[in-house]
């Protein structure tokens, strides 16, 4: 008796990867929860500048870990293996990590150089930070869409 040759793709879930990503996401969320209120208004930011300096340094370090985890654990590779048509999108998103990290590294360095006596300097800095935050949020949203699209392809959602 011969068996019919049927192939099914399965999503491999690495428990260590999930644990690391979960811890990383919790730390990132905690940092954003602390930074959000401090960066919402220029007056609040200038009144809490020392805290902001520390939090941006912590955010820089956490994003270094975040991006490394995504790349080291094959986060993008798995999405591309499951749905090869998403390869270009995955490579584009991976390429954004370097730029985003350079932005946060620069912000974490420059925050210490801002003269709080100069409203112009602090306002300009906070505008740059706001643009970075929006860029990062857009990036994370696109990564989520990529993962969901690859899972839709793998699981046959919408068939």
C-alpha positions as CSV (number, residue, x, y, z in Angstrom):
1,X,0.0,0.0,0.0
2,X,1.5,3.4,-0.9
3,X,0.8,6.6,0.8
4,X,-0.2,9.7,-1.1
5,X,2.6,12.2,-1.1
6,X,1.1,15.2,0.5
7,X,3.2,18.0,1.8
8,X,2.1,20.5,4.3
9,X,4.1,23.5,5.5
10,X,4.3,24.0,9.2
11,X,5.3,27.1,11.1
12,X,8.1,26.2,13.4
13,X,7.9,27.9,16.7
14,X,11.1,28.2,18.7
15,X,10.3,28.5,22.4
16,X,13.6,30.2,23.2
17,X,12.9,32.8,20.5
18,X,9.4,33.4,21.7
19,X,10.6,33.9,25.3
20,X,13.3,36.3,24.2
21,X,11.0,38.3,22.0
22,X,8.3,38.4,24.7
23,X,10.8,39.7,27.3
24,X,12.2,42.2,24.7
25,X,8.7,43.4,23.8
26,X,7.8,43.9,27.5
27,X,11.0,45.9,28.1
28,X,10.4,48.0,25.0
29,X,6.7,48.6,26.0
30,X,7.9,49.6,29.5
31,X,10.4,52.1,28.1
32,X,7.8,53.6,25.7
33,X,5.3,53.8,28.6
34,X,7.8,55.9,30.5
35,X,9.0,58.0,27.6
36,X,5.5,58.8,26.3
37,X,4.3,61.1,29.0
38,X,7.7,62.8,29.3
39,X,7.9,63.5,25.6
40,X,4.3,64.5,25.0
41,X,4.9,68.2,25.8
42,X,8.0,70.2,25.6
43,X,7.5,71.7,29.0
44,X,7.2,68.2,30.6
45,X,10.3,67.1,28.7
46,X,12.5,69.9,29.8
47,X,11.3,69.5,33.4
48,X,12.3,65.8,33.3
49,X,15.4,66.1,31.0
50,X,17.7,63.9,33.2
51,X,15.1,61.1,33.2
52,X,14.8,61.5,29.4
53,X,18.5,61.2,29.0
54,X,18.5,57.9,30.9
55,X,15.4,56.6,29.1
56,X,16.8,57.4,25.6
57,X,20.0,55.6,26.5
58,X,18.0,52.6,27.7
59,X,15.9,52.7,24.6
60,X,19.0,52.8,22.4
61,X,20.4,49.7,24.2
62,X,17.0,47.9,24.1
63,X,16.5,48.6,20.4
64,X,20.0,47.1,19.7
65,X,18.8,43.9,21.4
66,X,15.5,44.0,19.7
67,X,16.9,44.3,16.2
68,X,19.5,41.7,16.9
69,X,16.9,39.2,18.2
70,X,14.8,39.7,15.1
71,X,17.7,39.0,12.8
72,X,19.6,36.4,14.8
73,X,16.6,34.1,15.4
74,X,15.6,34.0,11.7
75,X,12.6,36.2,12.2
76,X,12.7,37.4,8.7
77,X,14.1,34.2,7.2
78,X,11.1,32.2,8.5
79,X,8.7,34.7,6.9
80,X,10.5,34.5,3.6
81,X,10.7,30.7,3.7
82,X,7.0,30.4,4.2
83,X,6.1,33.1,1.6
84,X,9.1,33.7,-0.8
85,X,7.2,36.5,-2.5
86,X,7.7,38.5,0.6
87,X,11.4,38.4,0.3
88,X,11.9,42.0,-1.0
89,X,9.7,43.4,1.8
90,X,11.6,41.4,4.4
91,X,14.9,42.7,3.1
92,X,13.7,46.2,3.1
93,X,12.5,46.0,6.7
94,X,15.8,44.3,7.8
95,X,17.7,47.1,6.1
96,X,15.7,49.7,8.1
97,X,17.2,48.4,11.3
98,X,20.5,50.0,10.7
99,X,19.0,53.4,9.9
100,X,16.6,53.3,12.9
101,X,19.4,52.3,15.2
102,X,21.6,55.1,13.9
103,X,18.7,57.5,14.6
104,X,18.2,56.4,18.2
105,X,22.0,56.3,18.8
106,X,22.3,59.9,17.6
107,X,19.3,61.0,19.7
108,X,20.7,59.3,22.8
109,X,24.0,61.1,22.2
110,X,22.6,64.5,21.4
111,X,20.1,64.6,24.2
112,X,23.0,65.3,26.6
113,X,24.1,68.3,24.5
114,X,20.8,70.1,24.4
115,X,20.9,73.4,26.3
116,X,17.6,73.6,28.2
117,X,18.0,77.4,28.3
118,X,17.4,77.3,24.6
119,X,13.8,76.6,23.8
120,X,14.7,76.3,20.2
121,X,17.2,73.5,20.9
122,X,14.9,71.5,23.1
123,X,12.0,71.9,20.7
124,X,14.1,70.9,17.7
125,X,15.3,67.9,19.6
126,X,11.8,66.8,20.6
127,X,10.6,67.1,17.0
128,X,13.5,64.9,15.9
129,X,12.6,62.4,18.6
130,X,8.9,62.5,17.5
131,X,9.9,61.7,13.9
132,X,12.0,58.8,15.0
133,X,9.2,57.5,17.1
134,X,6.9,57.6,14.1
135,X,9.5,56.0,11.9
136,X,9.9,53.2,14.4
137,X,6.2,52.7,14.9
138,X,5.7,52.5,11.1
139,X,8.6,50.0,10.9
140,X,7.1,47.8,13.6
141,X,3.7,47.9,12.0
142,X,5.1,46.8,8.6
143,X,7.0,43.9,10.3
144,X,3.8,42.8,11.9
145,X,2.0,42.9,8.6
146,X,4.8,40.9,7.0
147,X,4.5,38.2,9.7
148,X,0.7,38.1,9.5
149,X,0.8,37.9,5.7
150,X,3.3,35.0,5.8
151,X,1.1,33.2,8.3
152,X,-1.9,33.8,6.2
153,X,-0.1,32.2,3.2
154,X,1.1,29.4,5.4
155,X,-2.2,28.6,7.1
156,X,-4.3,29.3,4.0
157,X,-6.4,32.1,5.6
158,X,-8.7,33.7,3.1
159,X,-8.8,30.6,0.8
